[in-house]
Amino acid sequence: MKTLLVLFFVLFTSTAFAEPCTDTSESEQWVLVRDGVIGHAFWKADPKEIHTLELTNGFKAGIQISPVPDEFYREYLAKDLSTPEMVKIEVFDMSRDAPVRLTQTYGASNSLQGYSAKGGADRVEEFGPEGLRLLLLKAHCVTKETLANK
């Protein structure tokens, strides 16, 4: 129950403080770190940028969220009739002069993704047993034009 209340609070405050849809009615990808980070982390994902975080174990991690290419969907849709909107998630070691990619996974644009020494979306030894959990949020935007076309 406590988890549901926290999730409700996060979703409510995220839409209250961040505009989830652009002026062109396109939805934006947001990322909230649920566990494993010092302080709080909530940001709008920019596919061209690596967002740096300091984990509770002192490790400096980088997260980059970007759209998946059309080929990814074509491969999925050859097997199934539909698939949720997906994103590419890249995790980096930011403690060196240049970022070093530790892993790359794919997840739904609205999902919970975990990385730790124990596993999750992928195993990242450097994150330790507590690891890092990301809540990916992407609104589905509706406009008067889209309603008129239905």
C-alpha positions as CSV (number, residue, x, y, z in Angstrom):
1,M,0.0,0.0,0.0
2,K,2.8,2.4,0.9
3,T,4.4,1.8,-2.6
4,L,1.1,2.6,-4.3
5,L,0.8,5.8,-2.3
6,V,4.4,6.8,-3.2
7,L,3.7,6.0,-6.9
8,F,0.5,8.0,-6.9
9,F,2.3,11.0,-5.3
10,V,5.2,10.7,-7.8
11,L,2.8,10.6,-10.8
12,F,0.7,13.4,-9.4
13,T,3.6,15.7,-8.7
14,S,5.4,14.8,-12.0
15,T,2.4,16.0,-14.0
16,A,1.8,19.0,-11.7
17,F,5.4,20.3,-12.1
18,A,6.2,19.1,-15.6
19,E,4.3,19.6,-18.8
20,P,4.1,16.1,-20.2
21,C,3.0,17.3,-23.7
22,T,4.7,19.8,-26.0
23,D,3.0,22.7,-27.8
24,T,2.8,20.3,-30.8
25,S,1.0,17.7,-28.6
26,E,3.9,15.3,-28.7
27,S,4.6,13.5,-25.4
28,E,7.9,13.8,-23.6
29,Q,9.9,11.1,-21.9
30,W,10.6,11.7,-18.2
31,V,12.7,9.7,-15.8
32,L,12.4,9.4,-12.0
33,V,15.0,7.5,-10.0
34,R,13.1,5.5,-7.3
35,D,16.0,4.0,-5.4
36,G,19.7,3.9,-5.2
37,V,20.7,7.6,-5.8
38,I,21.8,10.3,-3.4
39,G,19.2,12.9,-3.2
40,H,16.4,13.1,-5.8
41,A,16.6,12.7,-9.5
42,F,13.8,13.6,-12.0
43,W,14.4,14.9,-15.5
44,K,13.1,15.1,-19.0
45,A,15.1,12.7,-21.1
46,D,17.2,14.3,-23.9
47,P,18.3,11.5,-26.3
48,K,21.5,13.5,-27.0
49,E,22.6,13.8,-23.4
50,I,23.8,11.5,-20.6
51,H,22.3,12.4,-17.3
52,T,24.8,11.9,-14.4
53,L,23.8,10.5,-11.0
54,E,25.7,9.7,-7.9
55,L,24.6,6.4,-6.4
56,T,24.3,5.7,-2.7
57,N,27.5,3.5,-2.9
58,G,29.4,6.5,-4.3
59,F,29.5,5.3,-8.0
60,K,29.0,7.9,-10.6
61,A,26.5,6.6,-13.2
62,G,25.2,8.0,-16.4
63,I,21.8,7.3,-18.0
64,Q,20.8,8.0,-21.6
65,I,17.3,7.4,-22.8
66,S,16.5,7.6,-26.5
67,P,13.9,6.3,-29.0
68,V,14.4,2.9,-30.6
69,P,14.9,2.8,-34.3
70,D,12.0,1.6,-36.6
71,E,13.9,-1.6,-37.3
72,F,13.4,-2.6,-33.6
73,Y,9.6,-2.3,-34.0
74,R,9.7,-4.2,-37.4
75,E,11.5,-7.1,-35.7
76,Y,9.0,-7.2,-32.8
77,L,6.0,-6.8,-35.1
78,A,7.1,-9.7,-37.2
79,K,6.4,-11.9,-34.2
80,D,3.4,-10.1,-32.5
81,L,0.5,-7.9,-33.6
82,S,1.5,-5.0,-31.3
83,T,4.1,-3.7,-28.9
84,P,4.2,-0.9,-26.4
85,E,6.3,2.2,-27.2
86,M,9.9,1.3,-26.3
87,V,13.0,3.3,-25.5
88,K,16.7,2.4,-25.5
89,I,18.3,2.7,-22.1
90,E,22.1,3.1,-21.9
91,V,24.0,3.0,-18.6
92,F,27.5,4.5,-18.3
93,D,30.4,4.7,-15.9
94,M,31.0,8.4,-15.5
95,S,34.0,8.1,-13.2
96,R,36.5,8.2,-16.0
97,D,37.6,10.9,-18.4
98,A,35.2,9.7,-21.0
99,P,31.9,7.8,-20.3
100,V,32.2,4.0,-20.6
101,R,29.0,2.1,-21.5
102,L,28.2,-0.6,-19.0
103,T,25.0,-1.9,-20.6
104,Q,22.3,-1.2,-23.1
105,T,18.7,-2.5,-22.7
106,Y,15.3,-1.7,-24.0
107,G,12.2,-1.0,-22.0
108,A,8.7,0.3,-22.3
109,S,8.4,4.1,-22.3
110,N,6.2,3.7,-19.2
111,S,7.9,1.1,-17.0
112,L,10.1,0.4,-14.0
113,Q,13.7,-0.6,-14.9
114,G,16.2,-1.9,-12.4
115,Y,20.0,-2.4,-12.6
116,S,22.1,-3.9,-9.8
117,A,24.8,-6.5,-9.0
118,K,21.9,-9.0,-8.5
119,G,20.3,-8.3,-11.9
120,G,17.0,-6.7,-13.0
121,A,16.8,-5.3,-16.5
122,D,20.5,-6.1,-16.6
123,R,23.3,-6.9,-14.1
124,V,25.6,-4.0,-13.4
125,E,28.2,-5.1,-10.8
126,E,29.4,-1.5,-10.1
127,F,25.9,-0.6,-8.8
128,G,26.2,-3.0,-5.9
129,P,23.3,-5.1,-4.4
130,E,21.0,-2.1,-3.9
131,G,21.4,-0.9,-7.5
132,L,19.3,1.7,-9.2
133,R,15.6,1.7,-10.2
134,L,14.3,4.0,-12.9
135,L,10.6,4.8,-13.4
136,L,10.1,5.8,-17.0
137,L,7.1,8.1,-17.6
138,K,5.6,9.2,-20.9
139,A,2.2,10.8,-21.2
140,H,-0.1,10.0,-24.1
141,C,-1.3,13.3,-25.4
142,V,-4.7,14.1,-26.8
143,T,-5.6,17.2,-28.8
144,K,-8.9,18.5,-30.3
145,E,-7.5,17.6,-33.7
146,T,-6.9,14.0,-32.8
147,L,-10.4,13.7,-31.3
148,A,-11.9,15.3,-34.4
149,N,-10.2,12.6,-36.6
150,K,-11.8,9.7,-34.7
